[in-house]
Amino acid sequence: MFKQKNYFVPGLAVLVAVLLLSLPSGSAMRIRWVVGSWFLPLFGFASASQHIPADLADIALPRRELLREIHSLRQQNDQLKIRAFQADALEQENGQLRALLHWQSQAPWHLKAATVVMRDPANWWRTVQIDLGSRDGLRENLPVLTPDGLAGRISWVGMNSSQVLLLGDPNCRVSAQVMDPPGDVGILGVGGPLDSSLLDLNYLPGDAGLKPGQNVVTSGLGGVFPRGIPIGKIADSQTLEYGLTTQARVKLNVDLGALDHVFVLFP
């Protein structure tokens, strides 16, 4: 019985072939088209399945590699933001210098990225420690920035780490200039105990005529901070000493309590 079944299938195939050959060419073509259409989806699926592993291999990159690329792109974006406001400052200053003395353009800033690795619990708002040291070329008094503006300066340098003194510390005073338009220069000092993001700008002229929202940048005086680094905006002001001087409060651009990554500026 099994032998009969084995002979039945080949015999049926031969019979179908003979019938197809005996049919007119038009009818045979239509039958072959119908039969082929039944199997075409299967052939298409088999062909597509051969390309799936290659496509998945191209798409599925390791997660660690993706995170590394994202971190690198963020650092590049931060550096571009810093260089953007540096370009504005250089353009302003160079315009004045060329008009007065025909000086050449200043050399561009050199930035080195650093990570905040520790905060001093006893002085949370005034110092942080970063993962760069003397082996990386750091030295005291180098400015420390973020893409939003000035954060502080290097106050101590070790072999593999350094301490950053943040704005608002009594030992981190900055010569600052009020902008929009460029105007008076004062000294940025400490702030009140309730809000560390508001610092006093002292020794301004009595007729300064400040307005809330005016930008404040480094003046370039004092030999530590180059001119044009954004600091913050004027929040309010008042006259002191019977109108002889003006004191303003500056709202900092940088959130000093949320520093993760900073840039050290080399002259």
DAHU-V192366 format. One record per pair of residues at least 12 apart in sequence whose C-alpha atoms are under 8 Angstrom apart, sorted by sequence separation. I is the first residue (numbers start at 1). J is the second residue. D is the distance in Angstrom with one decimal. If there is no record, write none. Layout:
BEGIN
{{I,J,D} {I,J,D}}
END
This chain:
BEGIN
{{94,106,7.6} {116,128,6.6} {117,129,5.8} {118,130,7.1} {141,153,5.3} {142,154,5.3} {152,164,6.4} {153,165,5.4} {175,187,4.7} {176,188,6.3} {188,200,5.8} {189,201,6.3} {217,229,5.2} {218,230,6.6} {236,248,5.7} {237,249,6.2} {116,129,5.7} {117,130,5.4} {140,153,7.7} {141,154,4.8} {152,165,5.4} {153,166,6.6} {174,187,5.7} {175,188,6.2} {188,201,4.5} {189,202,7.3} {217,230,4.4} {218,231,6.9} {235,248,7.3} {236,249,5.6} {116,130,4.4} {117,131,6.4} {140,154,5.0} {141,155,6.0} {152,166,4.2} {173,187,6.6} {174,188,5.1} {187,201,5.5} {188,202,6.4} {216,230,6.3} {217,231,5.1} {234,248,6.8} {235,249,5.5} {236,250,7.6} {90,105,7.5} {115,130,5.4} {116,131,6.7} {139,154,7.1} {140,155,5.3} {151,166,5.7} {152,167,5.1} {173,188,5.6} {174,189,7.1} {186,201,6.0} {187,202,5.2} {215,230,7.6} {216,231,5.6} {217,232,7.1} {234,249,6.0} {235,250,5.5} {90,106,7.2} {114,130,6.1} {115,131,5.8} {140,156,5.9} {151,167,6.0} {173,189,5.2} {186,202,5.4} {187,203,6.5} {215,231,7.8} {216,232,5.3} {234,250,4.7} {235,251,5.9} {114,131,6.0} {139,156,7.7} {140,157,6.4} {172,189,7.4} {173,190,8.0} {186,203,5.2} {215,232,6.0} {216,233,5.5} {233,250,5.4} {234,251,6.3} {114,132,6.3} {139,157,6.1} {185,203,8.0} {186,204,5.1} {215,233,4.5} {216,234,7.0} {232,250,6.0} {233,251,5.3} {138,157,6.9} {153,172,7.4} {170,189,6.5} {185,204,6.3} {214,233,5.3} {215,234,6.5} {232,251,5.3} {233,252,6.7} {144,164,7.5} {152,172,7.0} {168,188,8.0} {169,189,7.4} {170,190,5.9} {184,204,6.5} {213,233,5.2} {214,234,5.3} {232,252,4.2} {233,253,7.5} {168,189,5.9} {169,190,6.0} {184,205,7.3} {212,233,7.3} {213,234,5.2} {231,252,5.8} {232,253,4.7} {167,189,7.9} {168,190,4.3} {212,234,4.9} {213,235,6.5} {231,253,5.9} {232,254,7.9} {86,109,7.7} {134,157,6.2} {167,190,7.7} {168,191,6.1} {211,234,6.8} {212,235,5.0} {230,253,7.5} {231,254,7.7} {133,157,5.6} {134,158,6.0} {135,159,5.8} {136,160,7.9} {184,208,6.7} {210,234,7.7} {212,236,5.6} {133,158,5.2} {134,159,4.9} {135,160,6.6} {176,201,7.9} {211,236,7.1} {83,109,7.8} {133,159,4.9} {134,160,6.7} {210,236,7.9} {211,237,7.9} {132,159,8.0} {133,160,4.3} {134,161,7.7} {210,237,6.9} {132,160,5.5} {133,161,4.3} {168,196,7.2} {131,160,6.3} {132,161,4.6} {133,162,5.4} {131,161,4.6} {132,162,6.1} {130,161,5.6} {131,162,6.8} {168,199,6.3} {79,111,7.6} {129,161,6.8} {130,162,5.5} {129,162,5.6} {130,163,6.4} {206,239,6.2} {129,163,4.5} {130,164,7.3} {180,214,5.9} {185,219,7.0} {206,240,7.7} {216,250,7.7} {128,163,5.8} {129,164,6.0} {179,214,6.1} {180,215,6.5} {127,163,6.7} {128,164,5.3} {178,214,6.7} {179,215,5.2} {207,243,7.8} {127,164,5.5} {128,165,7.0} {178,215,6.0} {179,216,5.8} {206,243,5.2} {207,244,8.0} {75,113,7.7} {127,165,4.8} {128,166,7.6} {178,216,4.6} {179,217,7.3} {206,244,4.6} {207,245,7.7} {208,246,6.9} {126,165,6.0} {127,166,5.6} {177,216,5.6} {178,217,6.7} {205,244,6.7} {206,245,3.9} {207,246,7.5} {126,166,4.9} {176,216,6.5} {177,217,5.5} {205,245,4.8} {206,246,4.9} {125,166,7.4} {126,167,7.0} {176,217,5.6} {177,218,6.0} {204,245,5.6} {205,246,5.7} {126,168,6.8} {176,218,4.4} {177,219,5.1} {203,245,6.0} {204,246,4.9} {126,169,5.7} {175,218,6.0} {176,219,4.9} {203,246,6.5} {204,247,6.3} {174,218,7.1} {175,219,5.7} {176,220,7.9} {202,246,6.9} {203,247,6.7} {175,220,7.1} {202,247,4.9} {175,221,6.0} {201,247,5.7} {202,248,6.7} {175,222,6.7} {200,247,6.8} {201,248,5.0} {174,222,7.9} {200,248,5.8} {201,249,5.9} {200,249,4.6} {201,250,6.6} {199,249,5.5} {200,250,6.2} {174,225,7.6} {198,249,6.1} {199,250,5.2} {198,250,5.4} {199,251,6.7} {198,251,4.7} {199,252,7.5} {197,251,5.8} {198,252,6.4} {197,252,5.4} {197,255,7.2} {197,256,7.6} {82,146,7.3} {82,147,5.1} {81,147,5.5} {82,148,7.6} {82,149,7.6} {78,146,7.5} {79,147,7.0} {78,147,5.3} {125,196,7.2} {150,229,6.2} {149,229,6.1} {150,230,6.2} {143,224,7.1} {149,230,4.7} {150,231,5.5} {142,224,7.0} {143,225,6.1} {148,230,7.3} {149,231,5.6} {141,224,6.3} {142,225,7.8} {149,232,7.8} {166,256,7.4} {150,253,7.9} {151,254,6.4} {149,253,6.2} {150,254,7.0} {148,253,5.8} {149,254,6.1} {151,256,6.9} {148,254,5.7} {146,254,7.2} {146,261,7.5} {146,262,5.1} {145,262,5.8} {146,263,6.0} {144,262,6.7} {145,263,5.2} {144,263,5.7} {145,264,6.4} {144,264,4.6} {145,265,7.2} {143,264,6.0} {144,265,6.1} {142,264,6.7} {143,265,5.4} {142,265,6.2} {143,266,7.7} {142,266,6.6} {125,256,6.7} {125,257,6.3} {124,257,7.8} {89,227,6.9} {90,228,7.5} {89,228,4.6} {88,228,7.8} {89,229,7.4} {86,228,6.7} {85,228,7.6} {86,229,6.9} {116,259,6.8} {117,260,8.0} {85,229,7.3} {116,260,5.2} {85,230,7.7} {115,260,6.0} {116,261,5.9} {115,261,4.6} {116,262,7.3} {114,261,5.8} {115,262,6.3} {113,261,7.1} {114,262,5.3} {113,262,6.0} {114,263,5.8} {113,263,4.5} {114,264,7.2} {112,263,5.3} {113,264,6.5} {111,263,5.8} {112,264,5.2} {111,264,5.6} {112,265,6.7} {111,265,4.8} {112,266,7.9} {110,265,5.8} {111,266,6.2} {109,265,6.6} {110,266,5.1} {109,266,6.4} {110,267,6.6} {109,267,6.0}}
END
